[in-house]
Amino acid sequence: MPPQDDRPQAFSAGSNHNLSSRANKPFSESSESIKVVAIYEIVKGVGALLGASALWLWHMDLEHWLSTATESWRQNFGQLLAPQVESAVQIAQQASKNWPLFLLLIFAYASLRFIEAYGLWQDKTWAYWFSVVGYGIFIPIELYYLMVSPFDWFKVGIFVLNIIIVIVVYRNMKQKGLI
């Protein structure tokens, strides 16, 4: 059996067999890596919807629920992710004051995550651009906060994850000839 060349071939009038062989080819690694990014987007969207559900259910008694949840967190996890927990509490307190607006914003965010996930899963060009720009724009901001604030593994993890996603999407865009 002759060796297979998996490199992309330039399109020409006489290369119809390349097109049909790619159509019959199973998903490549790049497609699987993009699907992982799409699943990550779905997880973020579901997380946002869970947050919206909690806000809707407990907006009247949010202060009590937040103090109970914060105390439970401290008992079980100590100071693990303490800055993130405090930040989430502050955001939730703001959200409880104007909860209909926050619900609308959360649903808009979740919708964007689901639309992006759909586009990536369906291999849409706009979704690649949306992802690489959307994640890439936050890298300088995250780098700034890493330098000016106390060291935090959570922030480092988010920073590294965003860089990985930009690299994965960029590589796939390059393989598809989008850039």
C-alpha distance (Angstrom), angle and dihedral (degrees) to the residues before:
residue distance angle dihedral
M1 . . .
P2 3.84 . .
P3 3.82 117.6 .
Q4 3.79 115.1 -96.9
D5 3.78 122.0 -125.7
D6 3.81 109.7 -146.1
R7 3.80 94.6 -176.1
P8 3.82 115.2 115.1
Q9 3.78 112.4 -96.6
A10 3.78 123.6 -139.6
F11 3.80 111.3 -107.5
S12 3.76 116.8 -113.3
A13 3.77 135.3 158.4
G14 3.80 91.4 -99.3
S15 3.80 97.1 48.8
N16 3.79 100.9 81.6
H17 3.81 90.2 123.7
N18 3.84 89.0 62.8
L19 3.80 89.9 55.6
S20 3.79 94.0 49.2
S21 3.81 93.4 44.3
R22 3.82 90.1 53.4
A23 3.81 90.7 48.9
N24 3.82 90.6 55.6
K25 3.80 93.2 43.3
P26 3.81 116.8 104.3
F27 3.81 119.5 -115.5
S28 3.78 112.1 -63.9
E29 3.79 127.1 -135.1
S30 3.78 90.5 -96.7
S31 3.79 91.7 56.6
E32 3.79 90.2 50.3
S33 3.81 92.2 49.3
I34 3.80 90.4 51.3
K35 3.80 89.5 49.2
V36 3.82 88.6 54.8
V37 3.82 88.7 54.3
A38 3.83 89.0 48.4
I39 3.81 90.5 51.8
Y40 3.80 89.4 49.7
E41 3.81 88.3 53.6
I42 3.81 90.1 50.7
V43 3.82 90.6 50.7
K44 3.81 89.9 51.5
G45 3.80 91.0 49.0
V46 3.81 92.9 48.8
G47 3.81 89.8 47.5
A48 3.80 89.8 53.0
L49 3.81 91.0 49.6
L50 3.80 90.5 50.2
G51 3.80 88.6 52.0
A52 3.81 90.1 49.1
S53 3.80 90.1 50.1
A54 3.80 91.1 51.3
L55 3.80 91.1 48.7
W56 3.80 91.6 49.1
L57 3.80 94.2 46.7
W58 3.79 97.9 43.0
H59 3.82 105.7 26.7
M60 3.83 91.8 113.1
D61 3.80 93.9 52.1
L62 3.78 99.4 25.8
E63 3.82 96.6 126.7
H64 3.80 91.7 57.6
W65 3.80 92.7 43.4
L66 3.83 91.7 48.4
S67 3.80 93.6 50.5
T68 3.82 90.6 48.1
A69 3.82 92.8 47.0
T70 3.82 92.7 45.5
E71 3.79 92.4 49.5
S72 3.81 90.9 47.4
W73 3.83 89.9 49.9
R74 3.80 91.6 51.4
Q75 3.80 92.2 48.7
N76 3.80 93.1 50.0
F77 3.80 102.5 33.6
G78 3.81 106.6 17.8
Q79 3.80 112.3 -155.1
L80 3.82 94.7 -15.8
L81 3.81 107.2 136.6
A82 3.83 89.4 -8.7
P83 3.86 94.2 153.9
Q84 3.82 91.1 50.6
V85 3.81 91.9 47.4
E86 3.82 90.9 49.7
S87 3.80 90.9 48.1
A88 3.82 91.3 49.3
V89 3.82 90.3 49.9
Q90 3.81 91.4 51.7
I91 3.80 91.7 48.9
A92 3.81 91.1 47.4
Q93 3.81 90.7 50.4
Q94 3.80 89.8 52.8
A95 3.80 90.1 45.7
S96 3.80 92.8 52.9
K97 3.81 90.2 58.4
N98 3.80 92.5 56.7
W99 3.79 102.2 15.5
P100 3.84 99.6 157.7
L101 3.82 90.4 58.7
F102 3.80 91.9 45.9
L103 3.82 90.8 49.2
L104 3.78 89.2 53.5
L105 3.82 91.5 49.1
I106 3.81 91.9 47.5
F107 3.82 91.9 49.9
A108 3.81 90.1 48.7
Y109 3.82 90.2 50.9
A110 3.82 92.1 47.5
S111 3.81 90.4 47.9
L112 3.80 90.6 53.3
R113 3.81 90.4 50.2
F114 3.83 91.8 50.1
I115 3.82 93.2 45.4
E116 3.81 90.6 49.7
A117 3.82 91.0 47.5
Y118 3.81 90.7 50.6
G119 3.80 91.7 48.8
L120 3.80 93.0 49.1
W121 3.81 92.6 45.4
Q122 3.82 90.0 50.2
D123 3.83 91.3 45.6
K124 3.82 94.9 -118.5
T125 3.80 117.8 172.8
W126 3.82 93.8 -138.4
A127 3.81 90.2 56.6
Y128 3.81 91.9 55.1
W129 3.79 90.9 52.3
F130 3.79 92.2 44.0
S131 3.80 90.7 52.2
V132 3.78 99.0 45.6
V133 3.81 93.0 45.9
G134 3.80 93.8 39.6
Y135 3.79 94.8 52.1
G136 3.80 95.8 32.6
I137 3.79 93.9 56.4
F138 3.81 91.2 61.0
I139 3.82 96.5 50.8
P140 3.84 95.9 81.5
I141 3.82 90.3 44.5
E142 3.81 92.2 50.2
L143 3.80 90.7 45.8
Y144 3.80 89.7 52.7
Y145 3.81 92.1 51.5
L146 3.79 90.9 47.3
M147 3.79 89.6 56.1
V148 3.82 100.1 42.9
S149 3.81 101.2 38.3
P150 3.81 131.0 61.0
F151 3.80 115.3 -80.1
D152 3.79 113.0 -81.4
W153 3.81 125.3 178.2
F154 3.80 91.3 -154.1
K155 3.81 91.7 58.8
V156 3.80 90.6 45.6
G157 3.82 89.8 51.5
I158 3.82 92.8 50.5
F159 3.81 90.4 46.7
V160 3.82 92.8 51.0
L161 3.82 92.2 44.0
N162 3.81 91.3 52.8
I163 3.81 91.1 49.4
I164 3.81 90.6 50.0
I165 3.81 91.6 49.8
V166 3.81 92.2 49.4
I167 3.82 90.5 49.4
V168 3.82 93.0 47.6
V169 3.80 93.7 48.2
Y170 3.82 92.6 42.4
R171 3.83 91.5 51.1
N172 3.79 90.5 50.3
M173 3.78 91.1 48.0
K174 3.78 89.8 51.8
Q175 3.83 92.3 48.2
K176 3.80 89.8 51.8
G177 3.79 92.1 48.7
L178 3.80 93.9 -116.3
I179 3.81 91.2 130.8
